[in-house]
Amino acid sequence: MFCSVYSYLIIVFDSSCCKFQELGTGKTIGYGKEQDGLYLLEYGPSILVGFIIDERLRVKKNKHKDLLHALKSCLHCDEAFQYAVYVLRWEQIPSDTRAHLMREKQEHFQKLRIESSMGASAATPKQISYLKSLGCTVTPTSRLHASHLIEQYKSL
């Protein structure tokens, strides 16, 4: 049996389960069963996320205290709980990997904005003349359509 004590929480592990107990009262507020080396929570996840949020609020260097307070106040909502789980998982990813993922996300949405903008504007005279020089007889409906046609005709 293994026991870990936090500010106001005791976590007791044994070979088949774990229990989360309040430090002062000993009241069980959550438990999980061991499965393939992991302890899967079966009861009390919103209480445990509340505990994790409280622990993060105690860290003096935490820059997101307002967000954590707001999140904790609405933990009864399933949507807020799912978001809390997402935030906790995100923070477990190494910072260099998180930075890489954020760059990819920004590039993806920038590409979507550009395509949306090109799809809404008419083809330029330069694109139309270039398409004609490539032997294209289709009249493009937008700058985006013209770009796709140019790529298609260049590959022929």
N, C-alpha and C positions, 0 to 999 in steps of 0.2 A: 504494500500500500504506500502511496506517495501523497503528500499533502503540500499545497502551495498556498501561502497567505498573502493577500493583497490588502489595500487600505481598509476595506470593509467586506471582503469576500474570502472564503476559504474554498479551494478546489481540492477535492479528495478523489484520487484515482486508485482503482484496483484493477485486477486482471480483466474484468468484463465490463466495467462501467465507470462513470465519473459523476460526482455530485457537486453542485455549486451551492454553498451555504452562506447565509449572512454571518458575519464574524461575531456580532454581539449576541444574536438570538440562537444561532445554530439552525435556523429555519432553512429547509431545502427550497431553493428558488429555481433550480434547474437541474436537469440530469441528461446524461447521454450514455449510449451503449457503444462498446468497442466493436468495430467491424473492420477487418483487414488492417489493423494497426492504427485506425483513426477512431476518434470518439465522435459519434454523430449525435447532435443535440436532438432530443425528443420532446423536451418540455422547457419552457421558459426563455425562448430566444430573445424576445423583446426586452426582458429584464436584463439579460446578459449584454445585449447591445447597449442598453442604458448604462450598465456598469462600465463597459469599454469607453463610452462617451465621457462618463465622469472621470475615468482615468486620464483620458486625453485632455480634458479641461484642466486637470491638475498640473499639466506640463506648462511651465511658464513661457516657453518659447513658441507655443502653439499659436499660429496666426489666424486660425479659423474658429475662434471661440464663439463668435456670434452665430455662425452656421451650426455649430454643435449644439448650442443652447436651443436654437429653433428646431433642430432635428429631434432633440430629446423631448421637447414639449409635445410633439405629435407622433410619438412612437406607437400609439395605439392604432394608427392608420397603417394598413398593410403596405401601402405604397411607400410611406416614409420608412418603414422597416426594411423593405427591399432596397431602397436607396442607401440606407445605413450599411447594409451588408455590402453593397457595391463599393461604397466609399472605403470600407475597411479592407476589402480585397484589393482595391486600387492602391492603397497605401502599402500593401505588402509587396507590390512589384518594385524591383530595384529602380532607383531614380533615373539611371541612364536609359533603361528600357521604357520607363514612363515618358521621358523626354522624346524618345524615338517615336513612340506611339502617338504622342501629341503632334509631332511634326507631320506624320503620315495623315493624321486626321485633318490638319489644317490644309495640307496639299490636296486632299480629296475634296474638301468643301470649296477650295479655291477653284479647282478644275470644274466642279459643278456650277459655280457662279459664272465662270467664263463661258461654259457651254450654254448656259441659260441666256446669257447676254448675247452670244453669237446667234443663238436660235431665234432671238426676237428681232434681230436687225437684218436688213436686206443685204444681199451679196454685194461686194464692192465691184466697181467697174474693172479694177485690176484683176480680181478673181475671175470674173466673167471672161475677160479677154484671154487670160491664161488658160482657162478651160477650153476655149475655142481653139487656141494654139495646140492643145493636146488632142484635139479631135472630138471633143465632147459636144453632143447636140442637145443635151438636157439643160434646161434653164434652172439654175439653183433657186430654191425658195428662201434661203437665208444664208448668212455668212457661214454658219455651222455646216449646212448642207453642201455649200460650195467647197469648204475645207475637206469634207469627206469625199466629195467627187474628185478633187485634186489628188488626194492620196490614192484613190482607186485608179485613176487614169495614169498616174505616175508609175504604178506598180505593173501596168500592162506591158 
